[in-house]
Amino acid sequence: MFYNPVRKSGKAQWRLANRCYDAEWFRDAVEKKDHQPCVPDRKSRSMPVQYEAHRYKHRNRIEIMLGRLYD
């Protein structure tokens, strides 16, 4: 089964993702869903993109919650 990281979900306004999702196709897909991408750019990117650093900083809370659900 193909994993779609940009599937439809409730009323979210932001999509948090790790640096590995720093790709134009991912950002475009998120924006098509009327969400703001919050993905830091890779160090190798020639033109840096802006993102909400304070939102990205707190993404670990979501990861911890999901880890507890999976246990």
Backbone torsions as a table, in degrees:
resi	resn	phi	psi	omega
1	MET	NA	135.5	-178.7
2	PHE	-80.8	129.8	178.3
3	TYR	-87.6	120.7	179.4
4	ASN	-103.7	106.7	-177.6
5	PRO	-72.4	-6.9	-178.0
6	VAL	-120.5	47.3	179.2
7	ARG	-82.1	165.1	-177.1
8	LYS	-68.1	135.9	179.3
9	SER	-150.9	119.0	170.8
10	GLY	28.6	-132.9	-174.6
11	LYS	-113.8	32.8	-179.2
12	ALA	-65.5	144.1	176.7
13	GLN	-105.9	-23.5	-177.0
14	TRP	-124.4	149.3	171.2
15	ARG	-118.7	116.8	177.1
16	LEU	-93.6	135.5	179.2
17	ALA	-151.5	157.3	178.4
18	ASN	-76.1	171.8	179.6
19	ARG	-58.2	-27.5	-177.7
20	CYS	-64.4	-18.4	177.7
21	TYR	-95.0	15.9	177.9
22	ASP	-78.6	86.1	178.5
23	ALA	-144.5	148.0	-179.0
24	GLU	-62.7	-38.9	-179.2
25	TRP	-63.1	-36.0	179.7
26	PHE	-69.7	-45.8	179.3
27	ARG	-61.9	-41.5	178.7
28	ASP	-64.2	-41.8	179.7
29	ALA	-64.6	-39.1	178.5
30	VAL	-66.2	-42.8	-179.4
31	GLU	-68.0	-30.4	175.5
32	LYS	-64.6	-28.3	178.4
33	LYS	-85.1	9.9	-179.0
34	ASP	61.7	37.3	174.4
35	HIS	-118.6	157.3	175.0
36	GLN	-94.3	127.6	175.9
37	PRO	-77.0	135.3	176.2
38	CYS	-121.0	79.1	-175.3
39	VAL	-130.0	120.3	177.2
40	PRO	-68.4	150.0	-178.4
41	ASP	-80.4	155.9	176.5
42	ARG	-73.5	154.7	-178.9
43	LYS	-66.9	-22.8	-178.3
44	SER	-86.1	-3.1	-178.9
45	ARG	-70.5	132.0	-176.9
46	SER	-73.5	-38.6	176.4
47	MET	-114.5	111.2	-178.1
48	PRO	-64.1	148.2	175.8
49	VAL	-107.5	152.9	179.0
50	GLN	-90.3	146.2	176.5
51	TYR	-149.5	162.5	-179.6
52	GLU	-80.6	97.4	-174.9
53	ALA	-63.1	-37.5	-178.5
54	HIS	-69.0	-30.8	175.5
55	ARG	-71.3	-43.5	-178.9
56	TYR	-65.3	-32.6	-178.7
57	LYS	-61.8	-31.7	-176.6
58	HIS	-95.2	11.6	-179.1
59	ARG	-66.2	-22.8	-179.8
60	ASN	-62.5	-26.2	177.3
61	ARG	-63.2	-39.5	178.2
62	ILE	-67.7	-43.4	-179.9
63	GLU	-63.9	-38.1	178.3
64	ILE	-66.3	-43.0	179.4
65	MET	-61.9	-44.2	179.2
66	LEU	-65.9	-36.2	176.8
67	GLY	-61.9	-38.4	178.6
68	ARG	-69.8	-34.4	177.8
69	LEU	-67.8	-35.6	-178.0
70	TYR	-75.1	-23.4	-178.7
71	ASP	-72.8	NA	NA
